[in-house]
Amino acid sequence: MKEQSASGILGTSIEKIKDLVDVSTIIGDPIKISETLQIIPVSKVTYGFASGGTDFPSKSNQELFGGGGGAGITISPVAFLVVNNGSVSVKYINAAEGSVERVIGMVPDIVDKATDVISQLKNKDNTVDTAINDYMASTEPTA
């Protein structure tokens, strides 16, 4: 009976997820824009399961079982299939960049600017102050 209870909890969780996620969740229903243009949404589905159980000791001969289970699901749009005049293309959805992505994207510019400053410092016609002032002027935002 204990195994049936634990498997029942997990089985119920899996069945409920199956009800939520089917192939039309991942590849959505076509959206007709015009006679020659359709858009089909594509999503990424992530899911997880957890279950557990325990027996509590008792003085009686009754079988006791305590259990729990759960499931989680995330559905994120990732792209659209665009069907236009019989040709198909994929248009990806770009998520907003986080701070880490922005910093990584800035690295090439920082390296280029540092190289420029070093070149100016090595130039015998410029003093250190001139090179720094030139660099600061080149990095000021323009209106």
N, CA, C and O atoms as a DFTB+ gen file, in Angstrom:
572 C
 N C O
     1  1       0.820      -1.196       0.000
     2  2       0.000       0.000       0.000
     3  2       0.862       1.256       0.000
     4  3       0.514       2.249      -0.639
     5  1       1.991       1.215       0.719
     6  2       2.853       2.388       0.793
     7  2       3.388       2.754      -0.578
     8  3       3.434       3.932      -0.931
     9  1       3.794       1.755      -1.357
    10  2       4.315       2.033      -2.694
    11  2       3.217       2.601      -3.582
    12  3       3.474       3.489      -4.394
    13  1       2.001       2.099      -3.434
    14  2       0.905       2.615      -4.245
    15  2       0.623       4.073      -3.911
    16  3       0.282       4.848      -4.804
    17  1       0.755       4.464      -2.658
    18  2       0.515       5.851      -2.273
    19  2       1.577       6.768      -2.868
    20  3       1.248       7.819      -3.418
    21  1       2.846       6.383      -2.764
    22  2       3.928       7.204      -3.313
    23  2       3.826       7.286      -4.830
    24  3       3.971       8.363      -5.408
    25  1       3.580       6.163      -5.466
    26  2       3.465       6.182      -6.924
    27  2       2.208       6.931      -7.354
    28  3       2.185       7.550      -8.418
    29  1       1.177       6.875      -6.538
    30  2      -0.049       7.613      -6.850
    31  2       0.168       9.116      -6.837
    32  3      -0.363       9.830      -7.688
    33  1       0.949       9.602      -5.871
    34  2       1.239      11.038      -5.795
    35  2       2.015      11.483      -7.025
    36  3       1.662      12.474      -7.665
    37  1       3.079      10.746      -7.357
    38  2       3.888      11.107      -8.517
    39  2       3.093      10.941      -9.806
    40  3       3.185      11.776     -10.706
    41  1       2.316       9.872      -9.899
    42  2       1.504       9.641     -11.094
    43  2       0.488      10.750     -11.323
    44  3       0.276      11.175     -12.459
    45  1      -0.137      11.217     -10.257
    46  2      -1.096      12.318     -10.380
    47  2      -0.405      13.588     -10.857
    48  3      -0.938      14.307     -11.703
    49  1       0.783      13.868     -10.317
    50  2       1.536      15.054     -10.751
    51  2       1.866      14.977     -12.235
    52  3       1.706      15.956     -12.964
    53  1       2.323      13.821     -12.678
    54  2       2.686      13.647     -14.091
    55  2       1.455      13.802     -14.981
    56  3       1.530      14.441     -16.030
    57  1       0.343      13.235     -14.580
    58  2      -0.879      13.345     -15.385
    59  2      -1.343      14.794     -15.503
    60  3      -1.787      15.218     -16.570
    61  1      -1.244      15.550     -14.422
    62  2      -1.660      16.957     -14.471
    63  2      -0.749      17.760     -15.394
    64  3      -1.221      18.646     -16.107
    65  1       0.546      17.461     -15.391
    66  2       1.476      18.142     -16.310
    67  2       1.140      17.777     -17.748
    68  3       1.158      18.639     -18.626
    69  1       0.832      16.506     -17.997
    70  2       0.452      16.087     -19.355
    71  2      -0.766      16.859     -19.847
    72  3      -0.865      17.185     -21.030
    73  1      -1.693      17.152     -18.935
    74  2      -2.875      17.923     -19.320
    75  2      -2.500      19.343     -19.740
    76  3      -3.134      19.922     -20.622
    77  1      -1.467      19.902     -19.105
    78  2      -1.054      21.270     -19.415
    79  2      -0.190      21.369     -20.661
    80  3      -0.327      22.307     -21.447
    81  1       0.697      20.401     -20.840
    82  2       1.693      20.490     -21.908
    83  2       1.397      19.444     -22.969
    84  3       1.430      18.243     -22.703
    85  1       1.114      19.910     -24.155
    86  2       1.012      19.018     -25.298
    87  2       1.787      19.658     -26.444
    88  3       2.396      20.714     -26.270
    89  1       1.766      19.039     -27.585
    90  2       2.572      19.536     -28.696
    91  2       2.151      20.944     -29.105
    92  3       2.983      21.701     -29.605
    93  1       0.892      21.320     -28.910
    94  2       0.468      22.669     -29.287
    95  2       0.988      23.726     -28.317
    96  3       0.938      24.918     -28.621
    97  1       1.488      23.303     -27.150
    98  2       2.119      24.251     -26.242
    99  2       3.499      24.629     -26.754
   100  3       3.891      25.793     -26.673
   101  1       4.240      23.662     -27.280
   102  2       5.595      23.906     -27.771
   103  2       5.550      24.574     -29.140
   104  3       6.161      25.624     -29.336
   105  1       4.848      23.988     -30.068
   106  2       4.609      24.585     -31.385
   107  2       3.152      25.017     -31.382
   108  3       2.250      24.183     -31.466
   109  1       2.924      26.320     -31.284
   110  2       1.567      26.835     -31.136
   111  2       0.729      26.707     -32.395
   112  3       1.212      26.293     -33.449
   113  1      -0.513      27.067     -32.261
   114  2      -1.432      27.064     -33.399
   115  2      -1.075      28.204     -34.347
   116  3      -0.721      29.293     -33.893
   117  1      -1.162      27.972     -35.650
   118  2      -0.849      29.029     -36.619
   119  2      -1.787      30.231     -36.468
   120  3      -2.987      30.086     -36.233
   121  1      -1.199      31.413     -36.610
   122  2      -1.965      32.654     -36.581
   123  2      -1.960      33.210     -37.997
   124  3      -0.910      33.579     -38.522
   125  1      -3.128      33.269     -38.608
   126  2      -3.229      33.725     -39.994
   127  2      -3.281      35.249     -40.014
   128  3      -4.211      35.856     -39.483
   129  1      -2.268      35.861     -40.635
   130  2      -2.203      37.310     -40.751
   131  2      -2.875      37.766     -42.048
   132  3      -3.651      38.722     -42.052
   133  1      -2.572      37.079     -43.132
   134  2      -3.194      37.365     -44.426
   135  2      -3.281      36.056     -45.200
   136  3      -2.969      34.993     -44.664
   137  1      -3.698      36.131     -46.446
   138  2      -3.809      34.919     -47.268
   139  2      -2.456      34.247     -47.481
   140  3      -2.393      33.031     -47.662
   141  1      -1.371      35.026     -47.462
   142  2      -0.043      34.463     -47.750
   143  2       0.879      34.444     -46.540
   144  3       2.004      33.955     -46.642
   145  1       0.435      34.962     -45.391
   146  2       1.319      35.090     -44.229
   147  2       0.697      34.447     -42.996
   148  3      -0.428      34.764     -42.608
   149  1       1.463      33.525     -42.383
   150  2       1.070      32.898     -41.124
   151  2       2.243      32.964     -40.160
   152  3       3.400      32.901     -40.574
   153  1       1.941      33.090     -38.873
   154  2       2.958      33.089     -37.826
   155  2       2.631      31.951     -36.872
   156  3       1.486      31.789     -36.448
   157  1       3.661      31.157     -36.538
   158  2       3.479      30.023     -35.627
   159  2       4.419      30.221     -34.436
   160  3       5.636      30.217     -34.617
   161  1       3.885      30.393     -33.225
   162  2       4.748      30.581     -32.056
   163  2       5.459      29.285     -31.650
   164  3       4.899      28.193     -31.748
   165  1       6.707      29.437     -31.192
   166  2       7.512      28.311     -30.703
   167  2       7.933      28.649     -29.274
   168  3       8.439      29.741     -29.015
   169  1       7.724      27.715     -28.353
   170  2       8.043      27.946     -26.946
   171  2       8.989      26.885     -26.412
   172  3       9.066      25.770     -26.928
   173  1       9.707      27.265     -25.363
   174  2      10.552      26.319     -24.635
   175  2       9.785      25.934     -23.372
   176  3       9.299      26.797     -22.641
   177  1       9.684      24.641     -23.129
   178  2       8.969      24.148     -21.958
   179  2       9.971      23.471     -21.031
   180  3      10.701      22.569     -21.440
   181  1       9.996      23.916     -19.783
   182  2      10.869      23.331     -18.768
   183  2       9.981      22.836     -17.632
   184  3       9.072      23.541     -17.192
   185  1      10.247      21.634     -17.166
   186  2       9.425      21.124     -16.086
   187  2      10.278      20.323     -15.113
   188  3      11.369      19.869     -15.458
   189  1       9.775      20.154     -13.903
   190  2      10.460      19.372     -12.883
   191  2       9.452      18.719     -11.961
   192  3       8.329      19.192     -11.790
   193  1       9.883      17.631     -11.380
   194  2       9.023      16.874     -10.477
   195  2       9.752      16.652      -9.156
   196  3      10.980      16.570      -9.116
   197  1       8.987      16.558      -8.091
   198  2       9.537      16.191      -6.788
   199  2       8.487      15.376      -6.050
   200  3       7.290      15.653      -6.129
   201  1       8.953      14.380      -5.343
   202  2       8.022      13.615      -4.517
   203  2       8.778      13.076      -3.317
   204  3      10.004      12.969      -3.336
   205  1       8.055      12.748      -2.301
   206  2       8.687      12.209      -1.107
   207  2       7.661      11.514      -0.244
   208  3       6.454      11.660      -0.439
   209  1       8.150      10.771       0.694
   210  2       7.240      10.064       1.585
   211  2       7.961       9.628       2.841
   212  3       9.191       9.585       2.881
   213  1       7.212       9.314       3.841
   214  2       7.791       8.859       5.094
   215  2       6.757       8.023       5.842
   216  3       5.552       8.135       5.619
   217  1       7.259       7.206       6.711
   218  2       6.405       6.455       7.626
   219  2       6.690       6.952       9.029
   220  3       7.840       7.212       9.382
   221  1       5.654       7.081       9.819
   222  2       5.822       7.473      11.204
   223  2       5.655       6.227      12.069
   224  3       4.692       5.478      11.905
   225  1       6.587       6.007      12.981
   226  2       6.449       4.816      13.832
   227  2       5.198       4.934      14.708
   228  3       4.841       6.011      15.183
   229  1       4.570       3.815      14.896
   230  2       3.375       3.816      15.741
   231  2       3.371       2.557      16.597
   232  3       4.078       1.589      16.314
   233  1       2.585       2.592      17.617
   234  2       2.476       1.433      18.491
   235  2       1.414       0.468      17.982
   236  3       1.339      -0.683      18.413
   237  1       0.609       0.954      17.070
   238  2      -0.434       0.078      16.546
   239  2       0.068      -0.601      15.278
   240  3       1.140      -0.266      14.775
   241  1      -0.687      -1.532      14.774
   242  2      -0.310      -2.266      13.575
   243  2      -0.803      -1.588      12.297
   244  3      -0.682      -2.157      11.212
   245  1      -1.353      -0.391      12.413
   246  2      -1.845       0.302      11.229
   247  2      -0.666       0.780      10.382
   248  3       0.367       1.206      10.897
   249  1      -0.856       0.694       9.083
   250  2       0.174       1.206       8.182
   251  2      -0.049       2.699       7.993
   252  3      -1.131       3.136       7.602
   253  1       0.990       3.473       8.277
   254  2       0.895       4.916       8.133
   255  2       1.798       5.367       6.993
   256  3       2.847       4.775       6.743
   257  1       1.386       6.394       6.325
   258  2       2.190       6.936       5.233
   259  2       1.994       8.446       5.200
   260  3       0.870       8.939       5.300
   261  1       3.073       9.156       5.064
   262  2       2.998      10.602       4.851
   263  2       3.756      10.903       3.577
   264  3       4.895      10.459       3.431
   265  1       3.196      11.610       2.690
   266  2       3.884      11.868       1.426
   267  2       3.494      13.198       0.842
   268  3       2.526      13.837       1.253
   269  1       4.272      13.584      -0.117
   270  2       3.983      14.829      -0.819
   271  2       4.582      14.772      -2.204
   272  3       5.499      13.995      -2.472
   273  1       4.077      15.566      -3.039
   274  2       4.600      15.609      -4.395
   275  2       4.259      16.933      -5.027
   276  3       3.367      17.655      -4.581
   277  1       4.976      17.226      -6.056
   278  2       4.693      18.468      -6.751
   279  2       5.400      18.508      -8.084
   280  3       6.271      17.692      -8.386
   281  1       5.004      19.458      -8.849
   282  2       5.606      19.638     -10.161
   283  2       5.591      21.116     -10.480
   284  3       4.734      21.862     -10.007
   285  1       6.542      21.525     -11.280
   286  2       6.601      22.911     -11.727
   287  2       6.841      22.959     -13.219
   288  3       7.455      22.060     -13.794
   289  1       6.356      24.005     -13.832
   290  2       6.500      24.121     -15.278
   291  2       6.727      25.587     -15.637
   292  3       6.137      26.488     -15.041
   293  1       7.591      25.803     -16.618
   294  2       7.833      27.135     -17.161
   295  2       7.692      27.056     -18.667
   296  3       8.275      26.179     -19.306
   297  1       6.929      27.959     -19.230
   298  2       6.771      28.029     -20.681
   299  2       7.256      29.405     -21.118
   300  3       6.707      30.425     -20.701
   301  1       8.297      29.431     -21.968
   302  2       8.887      30.684     -22.427
   303  2       8.856      30.747     -23.943
   304  3       9.312      29.814     -24.604
   305  1       8.325      31.830     -24.513
   306  2       8.370      31.961     -25.974
   307  2       9.812      32.183     -26.432
   308  3      10.536      32.978     -25.833
   309  1      10.227      31.490     -27.483
   310  2      11.605      31.631     -27.969
   311  2      11.687      32.092     -29.415
   312  3      12.685      32.696     -29.808
   313  1      10.664      31.824     -30.215
   314  2      10.753      32.180     -31.633
   315  2       9.375      32.128     -32.277
   316  3       8.391      31.691     -31.681
   317  1       9.351      32.591     -33.516
   318  2       8.170      32.455     -34.361
   319  2       8.599      31.863     -35.686
   320  3       9.616      32.262     -36.252
   321  1       7.826      30.913     -36.181
   322  2       8.001      30.439     -37.549
   323  2       7.127      31.327     -38.417
   324  3       5.924      31.445     -38.184
   325  1       7.729      31.945     -39.409
   326  2       6.991      32.835     -40.299
   327  2       6.867      32.142     -41.645
   328  3       7.869      31.863     -42.304
   329  1       5.641      31.868     -42.047
   330  2       5.370      31.234     -43.339
   331  2       4.811      32.323     -44.246
   332  3       3.702      32.814     -44.036
   333  1       5.598      32.695     -45.261
   334  2       5.216      33.778     -46.160
   335  2       5.365      33.308     -47.603
   336  3       6.474      33.031     -48.057
   337  1       4.261      33.221     -48.314
   338  2       4.257      32.761     -49.709
   339  2       4.944      31.409     -49.868
   340  3       5.658      31.192     -50.848
   341  1       4.742      30.514     -48.933
   342  2       5.307      29.175     -49.032
   343  2       6.722      29.037     -48.504
   344  3       7.196      27.912     -48.345
   345  1       7.423      30.139     -48.222
   346  2       8.770      30.028     -47.650
   347  2       8.679      30.212     -46.135
   348  3       7.853      30.975     -45.636
   349  1       9.540      29.500     -45.421
   350  2       9.507      29.501     -43.962
   351  2      10.796      30.113     -43.435
   352  3      11.886      29.781     -43.902
   353  1      10.669      31.009     -42.459
   354  2      11.841      31.569     -41.786
   355  2      11.581      31.553     -40.284
   356  3      10.437      31.466     -39.838
   357  1      12.656      31.638     -39.517
   358  2      12.566      31.630     -38.062
   359  2      12.969      33.009     -37.562
   360  3      14.028      33.517     -37.929
   361  1      12.143      33.610     -36.737
   362  2      12.434      34.898     -36.107
   363  2      12.553      34.651     -34.610
   364  3      11.565      34.354     -33.938
   365  1      13.784      34.778     -34.091
   366  2      14.029      34.519     -32.676
   367  2      13.633      35.722     -31.831
   368  3      13.756      36.869     -32.261
   369  1      13.161      35.446     -30.638
   370  2      12.823      36.492     -29.681
   371  2      14.039      36.682     -28.794
   372  3      14.487      35.741     -28.139
   373  1      14.573      37.890     -28.770
   374  2      15.730      38.175     -27.923
   375  2      15.238      38.632     -26.564
   376  3      14.477      39.592     -26.451
   377  1      15.686      37.927     -25.533
   378  2      15.334      38.314     -24.174
   379  2      16.128      39.556     -23.796
   380  3      17.209      39.798     -24.333
   381  1      15.594      40.330     -22.883
   382  2      16.307      41.517     -22.418
   383  2      17.627      41.093     -21.783
   384  3      17.694      40.115     -21.039
   385  1      18.672      41.855     -22.096
   386  2      19.984      41.512     -21.567
   387  2      20.054      41.825     -20.082
   388  3      19.554      42.855     -19.629
   389  1      20.671      40.939     -19.340
   390  2      20.942      41.187     -17.945
   391  2      22.249      41.942     -17.802
   392  3      22.924      42.216     -18.794
   393  1      22.606      42.278     -16.581
   394  2      23.821      43.068     -16.360
   395  2      25.074      42.310     -16.781
   396  3      26.017      42.923     -17.281
   397  1      25.107      41.005     -16.594
   398  2      26.285      40.226     -16.991
   399  2      26.471      40.281     -18.499
   400  3      27.590      40.462     -18.980
   401  1      25.389      40.128     -19.245
   402  2      25.487      40.182     -20.702
   403  2      25.945      41.553     -21.174
   404  3      26.716      41.659     -22.128
   405  1      25.465      42.620     -20.498
   406  2      25.885      43.972     -20.876
   407  2      27.370      44.168     -20.628
   408  3      28.060      44.753     -21.463
   409  1      27.876      43.690     -19.495
   410  2      29.305      43.832     -19.192
   411  2      30.137      43.074     -20.216
   412  3      31.141      43.591     -20.706
   413  1      29.731      41.861     -20.542
   414  2      30.463      41.075     -21.540
   415  2      30.436      41.782     -22.892
   416  3      31.433      41.773     -23.614
   417  1      29.324      42.384     -23.235
   418  2      29.225      43.113     -24.494
   419  2      30.096      44.357     -24.533
   420  3      30.485      44.804     -25.612
   421  1      30.408      44.923     -23.373
   422  2      31.235      46.128     -23.313
   423  2      32.724      45.831     -23.404
   424  3      33.506      46.740     -23.683
   425  1      33.139      44.600     -23.180
   426  2      34.566      44.253     -23.148
   427  2      35.303      44.666     -24.417
   428  3      36.368      45.272     -24.297
   429  1      34.813      44.381     -25.628
   430  2      35.563      44.791     -26.820
   431  2      35.798      46.300     -26.897
   432  3      36.881      46.731     -27.292
   433  1      34.796      47.113     -26.525
   434  2      34.966      48.567     -26.545
   435  2      36.007      49.017     -25.530
   436  3      36.822      49.894     -25.815
   437  1      35.979      48.419     -24.352
   438  2      36.950      48.782     -23.319
   439  2      38.361      48.441     -23.776
   440  3      39.283      49.233     -23.583
   441  1      38.538      47.269     -24.380
   442  2      39.862      46.870     -24.877
   443  2      40.329      47.833     -25.962
   444  3      41.491      48.237     -25.967
   445  1      39.440      48.206     -26.884
   446  2      39.813      49.152     -27.944
   447  2      40.236      50.494     -27.370
   448  3      41.243      51.060     -27.796
   449  1      39.480      51.010     -26.409
   450  2      39.810      52.308     -25.817
   451  2      41.108      52.233     -25.022
   452  3      41.905      53.170     -25.055
   453  1      41.330      51.130     -24.307
   454  2      42.583      50.975     -23.561
   455  2      43.768      50.914     -24.517
   456  3      44.825      51.473     -24.226
   457  1      43.605      50.247     -25.645
   458  2      44.670      50.179     -26.652
   459  2      44.977      51.567     -27.193
   460  3      46.143      51.906     -27.395
   461  1      43.947      52.375     -27.430
   462  2      44.156      53.744     -27.904
   463  2      44.930      54.568     -26.883
   464  3      45.840      55.309     -27.253
   465  1      44.584      54.450     -25.605
   466  2      45.277      55.204     -24.559
   467  2      46.739      54.778     -24.477
   468  3      47.628      55.620     -24.358
   469  1      46.984      53.485     -24.542
   470  2      48.368      52.996     -24.483
   471  2      49.162      53.508     -25.673
   472  3      50.320      53.899     -25.521
   473  1      48.560      53.512     -26.847
   474  2      49.245      54.029     -28.042
   475  2      49.583      55.498     -27.870
   476  3      50.679      55.931     -28.228
   477  1      48.658      56.262     -27.330
   478  2      48.914      57.684     -27.113
   479  2      50.011      57.897     -26.077
   480  3      50.822      58.813     -26.210
   481  1      50.040      57.060     -25.050
   482  2      51.077      57.193     -24.024
   483  2      52.458      56.860     -24.579
   484  3      53.456      57.435     -24.145
   485  1      52.518      55.948     -25.520
   486  2      53.798      55.564     -26.111
   487  2      54.291      56.597     -27.119
   488  3      55.481      56.651     -27.429
   489  1      53.381      57.408     -27.623
   490  2      53.745      58.429     -28.605
   491  2      54.575      59.505     -27.905
   492  3      54.128      60.089     -26.917
   493  1      55.759      59.765     -28.402
   494  2      56.681      60.696     -27.745
   495  2      56.211      62.141     -27.836
   496  3      56.695      62.984     -27.080
   497  1      55.292      62.452     -28.730
   498  2      54.802      63.819     -28.858
   499  2      53.786      64.166     -27.773
   500  3      53.532      65.343     -27.516
   501  1      53.218      63.172     -27.150
   502  2      52.186      63.407     -26.136
   503  2      52.731      63.122     -24.751
   504  3      53.492      62.175     -24.551
   505  1      52.342      63.933     -23.817
   506  2      52.653      63.646     -22.425
   507  2      51.531      62.785     -21.865
   508  3      50.511      62.582     -22.523
   509  1      51.716      62.286     -20.666
   510  2      50.692      61.462     -20.028
   511  2      49.413      62.269     -19.846
   512  3      48.324      61.759     -20.106
   513  1      49.526      63.511     -19.407
   514  2      48.336      64.338     -19.188
   515  2      47.564      64.569     -20.479
   516  3      46.334      64.521     -20.483
   517  1      48.277      64.820     -21.577
   518  2      47.616      65.042     -22.858
   519  2      46.872      63.788     -23.290
   520  3      45.736      63.871     -23.757
   521  1      47.497      62.633     -23.141
   522  2      46.867      61.373     -23.542
   523  2      45.607      61.111     -22.726
   524  3      44.584      60.694     -23.270
   525  1      45.682      61.354     -21.428
   526  2      44.514      61.129     -20.571
   527  2      43.402      62.116     -20.912
   528  3      42.235      61.732     -20.984
   529  1      43.754      63.385     -21.122
   530  2      42.745      64.387     -21.484
   531  2      42.086      64.051     -22.816
   532  3      40.870      64.182     -22.956
   533  1      42.879      63.619     -23.798
   534  2      42.322      63.234     -25.096
   535  2      41.369      62.048     -24.945
   536  3      40.300      62.011     -25.556
   537  1      41.773      61.088     -24.127
   538  2      40.929      59.910     -23.914
   539  2      39.611      60.310     -23.250
   540  3      38.540      59.869     -23.669
   541  1      39.694      61.140     -22.220
   542  2      38.487      61.559     -21.509
   543  2      37.548      62.326     -22.437
   544  3      36.330      62.166     -22.356
   545  1      38.099      63.150     -23.310
   546  2      37.269      63.906     -24.252
   547  2      36.593      62.972     -25.252
   548  3      35.464      63.227     -25.672
   549  1      37.276      61.889     -25.637
   550  2      36.697      60.974     -26.626
   551  2      35.608      60.087     -26.034
   552  3      34.796      59.533     -26.775
   553  1      35.578      59.946     -24.717
   554  2      34.573      59.080     -24.093
   555  2      33.389      59.838     -23.532
   556  3      32.446      59.223     -23.034
   557  1      33.414      61.178     -23.602
   558  2      32.285      61.956     -23.102
   559  2      31.073      61.722     -23.989
   560  3      31.193      61.694     -25.213
   561  1      29.909      61.554     -23.379
   562  2      28.702      61.354     -24.190
   563  2      28.386      62.604     -25.002
   564  3      28.575      63.732     -24.547
   565  1      27.905      62.369     -26.206
   566  2      27.514      63.488     -27.063
   567  2      26.015      63.679     -26.974
   568  3      25.262      62.717     -26.820
   569  1      25.594      64.902     -27.070
   570  2      24.156      65.205     -26.945
   571  2      23.445      65.060     -28.258
   572  3      22.236      65.277     -28.332
